[in-house]
Amino acid sequence: MNELTNVIQMTELAPNGNRLNYLLSGGRVFASARSWARALQLPESLMKWFEQGLANKALFKKDTAGGSLEMQYSNTVVYRWHAVGGLLRAFDREWYQTGYRSRPINEQREIEKFHNNYENLINWGYDLQERALASMLNSENERKTPVTQETLLEAIKQAVAPRLIAHDEKLYAHDIMIADIKEKSPVYRDPEEFITVKQAISEQGLDYSVLPLYPNSRDNLSSVVGKALKASNTEQGASVVSRIDGQPFNMAAEMNTYRRSAIYKILENYKSLNSLATQSEATLSSGK
């Protein structure tokens, strides 16, 4: 592990009022895992994840801003803000995906409180890094050392790149959430899409294996709807291969596809008839 040189020891107050003792070297901000955790007011239940996550990021993640994410100073391992910021973004994604619901209730509350301050902390960290870069450029000016184009471009890269990466990751997470909502919400399903009868039955929350015409017929709901669609010469799409339920060795066969709206129409008729039958049985059982 490389030794950190040309170090200036600095102090900063985090948004929550906690003090961060950090090291400034070449316009880069470094601090130990414990110092970062104390400044961020990280819940103790996340401490092990935080320390391991920083080490993993330093080891496996290529730093897009240039330079190592992990250094050593006075026999202490220190990490750049870029590693901390990346780990906080991973925490944010995990929060929206799972809400840490597998944790005990008291830990969930602590983690939720920490997440409520997430935006303030992430913005503070990047502002801290940008001020460090500005300080480096100012010190060069005070020494009357001309700021080269290379130095300026590197400073801009370090300031801008992490924020753009964070923005892209946020947009990607939103795209995944929107796609998931569209897939699960009936409002967003394309009525003209060609799908199998079985898929349409599942989307409507029905059981394809029921026998709606029993005892006159042993055809299940899927078969009854399929025959009704064929009898009305409904437009078909390309066939798809699907597993045949109830058959050994996962046998598969080609299945017809129809427009979602056409299958839904047949199923609406079935649900209406089923509702009437249920009402009739209720009336008979009540003796009315």
C-alpha positions as CSV (number, residue, x, y, z in Angstrom):
1,M,0.0,0.0,0.0
2,N,1.4,3.4,-1.0
3,E,2.3,5.9,1.6
4,L,0.5,9.3,1.5
5,T,2.9,12.2,1.1
6,N,2.7,16.0,1.0
7,V,-0.1,15.9,3.6
8,I,-1.9,18.8,5.2
9,Q,-4.1,17.9,8.2
10,M,-7.5,19.5,8.0
11,T,-10.8,19.6,10.0
12,E,-14.3,20.0,8.7
13,L,-17.8,19.9,10.2
14,A,-20.3,17.5,8.5
15,P,-24.0,18.5,8.0
16,N,-25.0,16.7,11.2
17,G,-22.4,18.7,13.2
18,N,-19.9,15.9,13.7
19,R,-16.2,16.7,13.1
20,L,-14.2,15.2,10.3
21,N,-10.4,15.1,10.7
22,Y,-9.0,14.5,7.2
23,L,-5.9,14.7,5.2
24,L,-5.4,16.8,2.1
25,S,-2.9,15.6,-0.4
26,G,-2.6,16.8,-4.0
27,G,-6.1,18.2,-4.0
28,R,-7.5,14.8,-2.8
29,V,-9.4,14.2,0.5
30,F,-8.5,11.2,2.6
31,A,-9.6,9.9,6.0
32,S,-9.8,6.6,7.9
33,A,-12.9,4.5,7.8
34,R,-13.6,5.3,11.4
35,S,-13.2,9.1,10.8
36,W,-15.6,8.9,7.8
37,A,-18.1,6.9,9.8
38,R,-18.0,9.3,12.7
39,A,-18.5,12.3,10.5
40,L,-21.4,10.7,8.6
41,Q,-22.9,9.5,11.9
42,L,-23.1,6.0,10.4
43,P,-25.3,3.5,12.4
44,E,-23.2,1.0,14.3
45,S,-25.1,-1.8,12.6
46,L,-23.7,-0.7,9.2
47,M,-20.1,-0.3,10.4
48,K,-18.8,-3.7,9.4
49,W,-20.4,-3.3,5.9
50,F,-18.9,0.1,5.6
51,E,-15.3,-0.9,6.5
52,Q,-15.4,-4.0,4.2
53,G,-17.1,-2.0,1.4
54,L,-14.4,0.6,1.4
55,A,-11.6,-2.0,1.2
56,N,-13.4,-3.8,-1.6
57,K,-14.0,-0.6,-3.6
58,A,-10.3,0.3,-3.2
59,L,-9.3,-3.2,-4.4
60,F,-11.7,-3.9,-7.2
61,K,-13.2,-0.6,-8.5
62,K,-11.2,1.3,-11.0
63,D,-11.1,5.0,-9.9
64,T,-12.5,7.1,-12.8
65,A,-11.1,10.3,-11.2
66,G,-7.5,9.0,-11.2
67,G,-5.3,8.0,-8.4
68,S,-5.6,5.3,-5.7
69,L,-8.7,5.2,-3.4
70,E,-6.7,3.6,-0.6
71,M,-3.4,4.9,0.9
72,Q,-1.5,4.6,4.2
73,Y,-0.5,7.4,6.5
74,S,1.3,7.0,9.9
75,N,0.4,3.2,9.9
76,T,-3.3,4.0,9.3
77,V,-5.2,3.1,6.2
78,V,-7.1,6.1,4.7
79,Y,-9.6,6.3,1.9
80,R,-10.5,9.0,-0.6
81,W,-14.0,10.5,-0.6
82,H,-14.6,8.9,-4.0
83,A,-14.7,5.5,-2.3
84,V,-17.0,6.7,0.4
85,G,-19.3,8.4,-2.1
86,G,-19.5,5.3,-4.2
87,L,-20.4,3.2,-1.1
88,L,-23.1,5.6,-0.1
89,R,-24.7,5.4,-3.5
90,A,-24.7,1.6,-3.2
91,F,-26.4,2.0,0.2
92,D,-29.0,4.2,-1.4
93,R,-29.8,1.6,-4.1
94,E,-30.1,-1.1,-1.4
95,W,-32.4,1.0,0.6
96,Y,-34.9,1.4,-2.3
97,Q,-34.6,-2.2,-3.2
98,T,-35.0,-3.9,0.2
99,G,-35.5,-1.2,2.8
100,Y,-33.2,-3.4,5.0
101,R,-36.3,-5.2,6.1
102,S,-34.4,-8.3,7.1
103,R,-32.7,-6.3,9.9
104,P,-34.2,-6.0,13.5
105,I,-36.7,-3.2,14.0
106,N,-34.3,-1.0,16.0
107,E,-31.6,-1.3,13.3
108,Q,-34.2,-0.5,10.6
109,R,-35.1,2.7,12.4
110,E,-31.5,3.8,12.7
111,I,-30.8,3.0,9.1
112,E,-33.9,4.9,8.0
113,K,-32.8,7.9,10.0
114,F,-29.4,7.7,8.3
115,H,-30.9,7.4,4.9
116,N,-33.1,10.5,5.5
117,N,-29.8,12.5,5.6
118,Y,-28.3,10.7,2.6
119,E,-28.6,13.6,0.1
120,N,-27.1,16.1,2.5
121,L,-24.1,13.8,3.2
122,I,-23.4,13.0,-0.5
123,N,-23.5,16.7,-1.5
124,W,-21.3,17.7,1.5
125,G,-18.7,15.1,0.5
126,Y,-18.4,16.2,-3.1
127,D,-18.4,19.9,-2.0
128,L,-15.6,19.1,0.4
129,Q,-13.6,17.5,-2.4
130,E,-14.2,20.4,-4.7
131,R,-13.0,22.9,-2.1
132,A,-9.9,20.8,-1.6
133,L,-9.2,21.1,-5.4
134,A,-9.8,24.9,-5.3
135,S,-7.4,25.1,-2.3
136,M,-4.7,23.3,-4.3
137,L,-5.1,25.6,-7.3
138,N,-5.0,28.7,-5.0
139,S,-1.9,27.6,-3.3
140,E,-0.1,27.2,-6.6
141,N,-1.2,30.7,-7.5
142,E,0.2,32.0,-4.2
143,R,3.5,30.4,-5.0
144,K,3.4,32.1,-8.3
145,T,3.5,28.6,-10.0
146,P,1.5,28.8,-13.2
147,V,-1.4,26.4,-13.3
148,T,-0.9,24.2,-16.3
149,Q,-3.6,23.0,-18.6
150,E,-3.0,19.5,-17.5
151,T,-3.4,20.4,-13.8
152,L,-6.6,22.4,-14.5
153,L,-8.1,19.5,-16.6
154,E,-7.3,17.0,-13.9
155,A,-9.0,19.3,-11.3
156,I,-12.1,19.6,-13.4
157,K,-12.2,15.8,-14.0
158,Q,-12.0,15.1,-10.3
159,A,-14.8,17.6,-9.5
160,V,-17.2,16.7,-12.3
161,A,-16.7,13.0,-13.0
162,P,-18.0,11.6,-9.7
163,R,-21.2,13.7,-9.8
164,L,-21.9,12.7,-13.4
165,I,-21.4,9.0,-12.4
166,A,-23.7,9.4,-9.5
167,H,-26.3,11.1,-11.7
168,D,-26.1,8.3,-14.3
169,E,-26.5,5.6,-11.6
170,K,-29.5,7.4,-10.2
171,L,-31.1,7.6,-13.7
172,Y,-30.3,3.9,-14.3
173,A,-32.0,2.9,-10.9
174,H,-35.0,5.0,-11.9
175,D,-35.3,3.3,-15.3
176,I,-35.3,-0.1,-13.5
177,M,-38.0,1.0,-11.1
178,I,-40.1,2.4,-13.9
179,A,-39.8,-0.7,-16.0
180,D,-40.8,-2.9,-13.1
181,I,-43.8,-0.7,-12.4
182,K,-44.9,-0.9,-16.1
183,E,-44.5,-4.6,-16.1
184,K,-46.6,-5.1,-13.0
185,S,-49.3,-2.5,-13.6
186,P,-52.2,-3.4,-15.9
187,V,-52.5,0.3,-17.0
188,Y,-49.1,0.1,-18.8
189,R,-49.7,-3.3,-20.6
190,D,-49.9,-2.9,-24.3
191,P,-53.3,-4.1,-25.4
192,E,-52.0,-4.9,-28.9
193,E,-49.2,-7.1,-27.8
194,F,-49.4,-10.8,-28.8
195,I,-49.2,-13.0,-25.7
196,T,-50.3,-16.6,-24.8
197,V,-53.7,-17.3,-23.3
198,K,-52.0,-18.6,-20.2
199,Q,-50.1,-15.4,-19.6
200,A,-53.3,-13.3,-20.0
201,I,-55.1,-15.5,-17.5
202,S,-52.3,-15.1,-15.0
203,E,-52.3,-11.3,-15.6
204,Q,-56.0,-11.3,-14.7
205,G,-55.4,-13.1,-11.5
206,L,-57.3,-16.2,-12.6
207,D,-56.5,-19.9,-12.4
208,Y,-56.0,-21.5,-15.9
209,S,-56.5,-25.0,-14.5
210,V,-60.2,-24.6,-13.4
211,L,-62.9,-26.5,-15.4
212,P,-65.5,-23.8,-16.2
213,L,-67.8,-26.2,-18.2
214,Y,-67.5,-29.2,-15.9
215,P,-69.2,-31.8,-15.9
216,N,-70.1,-31.2,-19.6
217,S,-66.4,-30.7,-20.5
218,R,-63.1,-31.4,-18.9
219,D,-61.4,-28.5,-20.8
220,N,-59.6,-26.1,-18.4
221,L,-60.0,-22.4,-18.6
222,S,-56.9,-22.0,-20.8
223,S,-58.3,-24.5,-23.3
224,V,-61.8,-23.0,-23.3
225,V,-60.5,-19.5,-24.0
226,G,-58.2,-20.8,-26.8
227,K,-61.1,-22.6,-28.5
228,A,-63.3,-19.5,-28.2
229,L,-60.5,-17.4,-29.9
230,K,-60.1,-19.9,-32.7
231,A,-63.9,-20.2,-33.2
232,S,-64.1,-16.4,-33.7
233,N,-61.1,-16.4,-36.1
234,T,-59.2,-14.0,-33.9
235,E,-56.0,-12.7,-35.3
236,Q,-52.9,-14.8,-34.2
237,G,-49.3,-13.7,-33.7
238,A,-46.2,-15.8,-33.8
239,S,-46.2,-19.0,-31.9
240,V,-44.0,-19.4,-28.8
241,V,-42.6,-22.5,-27.1
242,S,-43.8,-23.1,-23.6
243,R,-43.7,-25.9,-21.1
244,I,-46.8,-28.1,-20.9
245,D,-48.1,-28.2,-17.3
246,G,-48.8,-31.6,-15.9
247,Q,-46.6,-33.4,-18.4
248,P,-43.5,-35.4,-17.4
249,F,-39.9,-34.3,-18.2
250,N,-40.9,-30.7,-18.7
251,M,-42.3,-31.4,-22.1
252,A,-42.7,-28.2,-24.3
253,A,-44.9,-27.4,-27.2
254,E,-45.7,-24.4,-29.5
255,M,-48.4,-22.1,-28.1
256,N,-50.6,-19.7,-30.1
257,T,-50.5,-16.1,-29.3
258,Y,-53.3,-13.5,-29.6
259,R,-53.6,-9.8,-28.9
260,R,-53.9,-9.1,-25.2
261,S,-57.1,-7.1,-25.7
262,A,-58.8,-10.0,-27.5
263,I,-58.0,-12.5,-24.8
264,Y,-59.0,-10.1,-22.1
265,K,-62.4,-9.7,-23.8
266,I,-63.0,-13.4,-23.7
267,L,-61.9,-13.5,-20.0
268,E,-64.3,-10.6,-19.1
269,N,-67.2,-12.7,-20.4
270,Y,-66.0,-15.7,-18.3
271,K,-65.7,-13.5,-15.2
272,S,-69.2,-12.1,-15.8
273,L,-70.6,-15.6,-16.1
274,N,-68.7,-16.9,-13.1
275,S,-70.0,-13.9,-11.1
276,L,-73.6,-14.8,-12.1
277,A,-73.1,-18.4,-11.2
278,T,-71.7,-17.5,-7.8
279,Q,-74.7,-15.2,-7.1
280,S,-77.1,-18.0,-8.1
281,E,-75.4,-20.5,-5.8
282,A,-75.6,-18.0,-2.9
283,T,-79.3,-17.4,-3.7
284,L,-80.1,-21.2,-3.7
285,S,-78.1,-21.8,-0.5
286,S,-80.1,-19.0,1.3
287,G,-83.4,-20.6,0.2
288,K,-84.5,-17.4,-1.6
